[in-house]
Amino acid sequence: MPVIEMTVELQHIRAARERIAGKVERTPIVLSQSLSDRTGRPVHLKLEHHQTTGAFKLRGASNAIAALSAEEKSRGVVAASTGNHGRALAHAAKLEGIRAVICMSRLVPENKLDAIRRLGADIRIVGNSQDDAQQEVDRLGADEGLVMLPPFDHPDIVAGQGTLGLEIMEQVPNAASVLVPLSGGGLAAGVAAAVKGVSPRTKVIGISMARGAAMKASLDAGRPVQVEELPTLADSLGGGIGLDNRLTFAMCRDLLDDVVLLAEDEIAAGIRHAYEEEREIVEGAGAVGIGALLAGKVKVSGPTVLILSGKNIDMDLHRRIVCGQTIAERAA
Ligand SMILES: *Cc1c(COP(=O)(O)O)cnc(C)c1O
């Protein structure tokens, strides 16, 4: 058995839920008739894209900020973000009346950047990758004393995201499997800890895009590795897991039953299905569960839950995808 130096368990997730009660929505879960018909099993959609700020990241951000001391709050918080974590942190910081500085790479779409700016955070654009943005975060932490709250590799962030897993198991207690969008693994680690803490036999499966799947490459290598960051329709799943990852790599390794990778057209099919069959607008990262089922890449053996993790997609891009126009120029 590998030695786990740090982990997040059910008790931490239950504590997180009490801490963030009233600050985040308990999102609805609905049966997808079309996906149930297609797979022959009940398929439930956890509508987390209806969360305040449009993604689950508010859970982790609210928990991490609520857990700060008064002295830490007075210094403010800083993070690197591909968008949704920054947005969540900005919102949670504003509620708490504290300063937030968000660093991001030039790959972040304009709509996400604007949303964070409107929430009142300071924005720094640096470099072409999450790692470049992270260097600026380290500098601000060291030079200006801001408290660093990373997007996934932090116990309070993972515990906050795990509250989503608690809700799922209350809403669908007999779930046989839960499909989780996977990037840095904060969501997957938290959800898996909650789901398996309550129901050890329920399978938890991570879904990433094939273009730049850092967690999958790391799990295959047996240690955190770097992969090239590429543009993808699932832009919220971009970025590395950190070569010094101390929490989510080990949790994903120990708790996930499988990781599945999707091509860009399979992600597009998920977005299109969400819109036309479910009447839901989701971003690429939020559509990978649907995409995986449509592509037949996950074996459905019983009641299945898909997490629709976010809705913050550029609407011009969304229109082009649902119209079936080529996505080649983006994927090129
Ligand atoms: C951040 C994000 C993910 C991936 O979460 P990780 O904790 O980095 O694995 C999935 N979907 C959306 C919409 C996100 O914003």
The ligand as an SDF file (V2000), in Angstrom:
LIG
                    3D

 15 15  0  0  0  0  0  0  0  0999 V2000
  -12.3410   23.2830  -12.9330 C   0  0  0  0  0  0  0  0  0  0  0  0
  -13.3910   22.6300  -13.7080 C   0  0  0  0  0  0  0  0  0  0  0  0
  -13.3940   21.2330  -13.9110 C   0  0  0  0  0  0  0  0  0  0  0  0
  -12.2580   20.3240  -13.4440 C   0  0  0  0  0  0  0  0  0  0  0  0
  -12.0630   20.3870  -12.0530 O   0  0  0  0  0  0  0  0  0  0  0  0
  -10.6830   19.8730  -11.4060 P   0  0  0  0  0  0  0  0  0  0  0  0
  -10.8860   19.9930   -9.9570 O   0  0  0  0  0  0  0  0  0  0  0  0
   -9.5950   20.7910  -11.9050 O   0  0  0  0  0  0  0  0  0  0  0  0
  -10.4490   18.4920  -11.8910 O   0  0  0  0  0  0  0  0  0  0  0  0
  -14.4680   20.6740  -14.5850 C   0  0  0  0  0  0  0  0  0  0  0  0
  -15.4810   21.4280  -15.0690 N   0  0  0  0  0  0  0  0  0  0  0  0
  -15.5050   22.7660  -14.9090 C   0  0  0  0  0  0  0  0  0  0  0  0
  -16.6550   23.5270  -15.4610 C   0  0  0  0  0  0  0  0  0  0  0  0
  -14.4720   23.4100  -14.2110 C   0  0  0  0  0  0  0  0  0  0  0  0
  -14.5150   24.7420  -14.0680 O   0  0  0  0  0  0  0  0  0  0  0  0
  1  2  1  0
  2  3  1  0
  2 14  2  0
  3  4  1  0
  3 10  2  0
  4  5  1  0
  5  6  1  0
  6  7  2  0
  6  8  1  0
  6  9  1  0
 10 11  1  0
 11 12  2  0
 12 13  1  0
 12 14  1  0
 14 15  1  0
M  END
$$$$
